[in-house]
Amino acid sequence: MFQQSVNLKPHHLFTRNGILYLFFTDEIKAQKISPDLASIIESISAFATPIPPELADKLREAGLLDEPVETQSAPAAKIDINKLEFPVSNISMNIIQDCNMSCVYCYGMGGEYSHKGAMSLETARKSVDWLIENSQSVPNITIGFFGGEPLMNLPLLKETVAYAKRRGRESGKEVAFSMNTNATLITDEILAYLKREGINIAVSFDGPPEIHDSQRPFKGGKGTHETVTANIGKILAEFPDTSARGIVYGGADPLKVKEEMKRAGFKSWTIGSASPVVIAGAENHDAEETSAERMLELIAHEGNEAAEIIKQRRLPGGIVGVCLMLLATGERRIYFCGVGKGMAAISADGDIYPCHRFVGCEETKMGNIAGYKAGKMNGYHTSLVTRLPACSGCWGRFVCGGGCFYDHLSRTGDMHTPGDSYCRINLTALETAIAVYCELDDGDIAFLKAQAETGAVDKIRP
């Protein structure tokens, strides 16, 4: 019998609850398949194995054959790399490197980032000027206020907002603002100001008292849960779409964290596992492994309820929610985020880092606002999904985007090498999302697409 050589498209075949699923790596597409087709796929090597033509036809019908397409096109124009723009449109400003809390997992070492201090008005204004200059032709820019706890330097925050709005008008740019807060210093006056100025808030919150108070105490050891939950009620009354960000550390139960977030009134949240502290050289791999197992429990739970949440026209949070939106859009991510490219972090002293988590990590410092220009390509523009063997051969690479550089550095000592638990969590979440996605109808998928267009991927990403 005539044998035909074929190449299969990059794919991933797996079984979940007795159902077979096929995921196309490059196309970000997923579908259920029959046991017969699965048997054919599993029996064929991806390296041009000769097979009978009737089997090739079945693979072709399923969209699995990687067949060359003859096209006639003009030669690609040569790109002059020196004429390309590499703008920065988003900065986080550490307006104070100090905190009134002492979180057990803090990647900033108590919010001080190895160098305690408050940003000066001069540095704040220069940071705004640096963003406006280095955003180049980008019309919309964002300033995020970080600490420590940024409300410990509220006067500077107010001065910076006023200055940024004035400079934005002068330069023809629209400036948006955000703030990460532990919610202990919130007052009615502060909320009125934040609302008046349009400053979006994200609240760090680790769930029920027994978890939150053990992980996020005040300096001195007193629990913060009572103070935080009282202020969360005030925040949500004025900012109902505020999201919560929780951390799983050691044996903390993420399901309890999630339930407390819902009880507190949050409509959206992200829950992630704690990373070792890079600037302290800390290692706690036992706690990391326990956290990973807990995160897998959370993913299973979110998968079980995701379809119902979507049918209620709400968005599942966390990694499963991100994966579902990417499946709906078919968008390929070659980067996890804008670290070192479209985003940067500025320390209290005006030093520039690739993102807020790296502040204080001297080997990652990119320069200072006094002289650093972001107009050229740097190492962060190279995509891990095409550069690294561990990522370039991974079936989930275009959904993961290569992962978080800080997490990689903290877990493996190399920002370009992901840890095993990190990959396991993300690939499990993607398989979970694929199984959910294949049960959705057209209206559900349209809802996910619309959410993705609003930037919801970045809002719920851990």
ZILIN-V560349 format. One record per backbone hydrogen bond with DSSP energy under -1.0 kcal/mol. NH is the residue of the N-H (numbers start at 0). CO is the residue of the C=O. E is the energy in kcal/mol with one decimal. If there is no record, write none. Layout:
nh->{NH:NH}
co->{CO:CO}
e->{E:E}
This chain:
nh->{3:8:11:13:15:18:20:21:22:23:24:27:28:30:32:37:38:39:40:41:42:43:50:55:56:57:58:59:60:61:62:63:65:66:82:87:88:89:90:91:92:93:94:94:96:101:103:105:108:111:112:114:116:118:123:124:125:126:127:128:129:130:131:132:133:134:135:137:140:141:142:143:144:145:148:151:152:153:156:157:158:159:160:161:162:163:164:165:166:167:168:169:170:172:173:175:177:178:179:180:190:191:192:193:194:195:196:198:199:201:202:203:204:210:211:212:214:215:217:218:220:227:228:229:230:231:232:233:234:235:236:237:238:241:243:244:245:247:251:256:257:258:259:260:261:262:263:265:269:271:273:280:281:287:288:289:290:291:292:293:294:295:296:297:298:299:300:301:302:303:304:305:308:309:310:311:312:313:320:321:322:323:324:325:326:327:328:329:332:339:340:342:343:344:345:346:349:351:352:357:360:361:363:364:365:368:370:371:380:381:386:387:391:392:393:396:398:399:400:407:408:409:410:411:412:416:422:423:424:425:426:427:428:429:430:431:432:433:434:435:436:437:438:439:444:445:446:447:448:449:450:451:452:454:455:458:459}
co->{50:63:22:20:18:15:13:30:11:28:9:23:23:21:19:33:34:35:36:37:38:40:3:51:52:53:54:55:56:57:59:58:6:64:79:133:341:341:141:343:143:345:92:145:116:216:214:102:105:108:107:111:96:94:119:120:121:122:123:124:125:126:127:128:129:130:132:134:173:88:175:90:177:92:97:148:149:150:152:153:154:155:156:157:158:159:160:161:162:163:164:165:166:167:138:140:142:199:144:201:186:187:188:189:190:191:192:193:176:178:242:180:244:207:207:208:210:211:221:99:217:223:224:225:226:227:228:229:230:231:232:233:234:238:267:202:269:271:248:252:253:254:255:256:257:258:259:260:243:245:247:277:276:283:284:285:286:287:288:289:290:291:292:293:294:295:296:297:298:299:300:301:304:305:306:307:309:308:316:317:318:319:320:321:322:323:324:325:397:353:337:337:89:352:91:350:346:366:344:354:357:359:360:361:351:349:367:367:377:378:382:383:387:388:390:393:395:395:396:403:404:405:406:407:408:413:418:419:420:421:422:423:424:425:426:427:428:429:430:431:432:433:435:436:440:441:442:443:444:445:446:447:448:451:450:454:455}
e->{-3.9:-3.3:-2.1:-2.1:-2.7:-1.9:-2.9:-3.0:-2.6:-3.0:-1.5:-1.4:-1.0:-2.0:-1.8:-2.3:-2.2:-1.8:-2.5:-2.5:-1.1:-1.4:-2.8:-1.6:-2.2:-1.4:-2.1:-2.3:-2.4:-1.5:-1.5:-2.6:-3.3:-1.2:-2.1:-2.2:-2.0:-1.6:-2.3:-2.0:-3.4:-2.8:-1.9:-1.1:-3.9:-2.9:-1.9:-1.2:-1.3:-1.0:-3.8:-2.2:-1.1:-2.3:-2.4:-2.5:-2.2:-2.1:-1.9:-2.5:-2.5:-2.2:-2.5:-2.5:-2.7:-1.3:-1.0:-2.5:-2.7:-2.6:-2.6:-3.0:-2.6:-3.0:-1.8:-2.1:-1.9:-1.0:-1.9:-2.5:-2.1:-2.8:-2.4:-2.2:-2.3:-3.0:-2.3:-1.9:-2.8:-2.4:-2.1:-2.1:-1.9:-2.7:-2.7:-2.6:-2.0:-1.8:-1.9:-2.4:-2.4:-2.2:-2.1:-2.7:-2.5:-2.3:-2.3:-2.6:-2.2:-2.2:-2.4:-2.2:-2.2:-1.3:-3.2:-2.2:-1.8:-3.3:-3.4:-1.9:-2.6:-2.9:-2.9:-1.6:-1.8:-2.3:-1.6:-1.0:-2.6:-2.9:-1.3:-1.1:-3.6:-2.0:-1.6:-2.7:-2.9:-3.0:-1.9:-1.7:-2.7:-2.3:-2.1:-2.0:-2.2:-2.4:-2.2:-2.0:-2.1:-2.2:-2.3:-1.2:-2.0:-2.0:-2.4:-2.1:-2.4:-2.2:-2.0:-2.0:-2.4:-1.9:-1.5:-1.9:-2.4:-2.1:-2.0:-2.9:-2.4:-1.6:-1.1:-1.2:-2.0:-2.4:-2.1:-1.0:-2.2:-2.1:-1.3:-1.9:-2.6:-2.2:-1.9:-2.1:-2.3:-2.0:-1.9:-2.2:-3.3:-2.1:-2.5:-2.0:-1.7:-2.8:-2.9:-2.7:-1.8:-3.1:-2.7:-1.5:-2.8:-1.2:-2.1:-1.5:-3.1:-2.5:-2.0:-3.1:-1.9:-1.1:-1.4:-2.0:-3.8:-1.3:-1.7:-1.4:-1.6:-2.4:-2.7:-2.2:-2.5:-2.7:-1.7:-3.0:-1.5:-2.0:-2.0:-2.5:-2.4:-2.1:-2.7:-2.0:-2.1:-1.9:-2.3:-2.4:-2.5:-2.5:-2.1:-1.8:-3.2:-2.1:-1.9:-1.7:-2.1:-2.4:-1.9:-2.0:-2.4:-2.3:-2.1:-2.3:-1.9:-1.6:-1.7:-1.0:-1.8}
